[in-house]
Amino acid sequence: MISAVVWHWWLGAGLLIAGIGAVLSLVLGYIKQVTALKYPSRQQRQAQK
């Protein structure tokens, strides 16, 4: 019975880390996408001309 508690704790810790990573990647991807539209790179500016 004790091993079930330990396994449950580690499973929860792993899911917590994966969830935090997923949220961070979504937020950083959104910020990157928004700033790329506001500040285009040199290649994007030349393609618009």
Secondary structure, DSSP 8 states (H G I E B T S, - for coil): -HHHHHHHHHHHHHHHHHHHHHHHHHHHHHHHHHHHHHS--HHHHHHH-
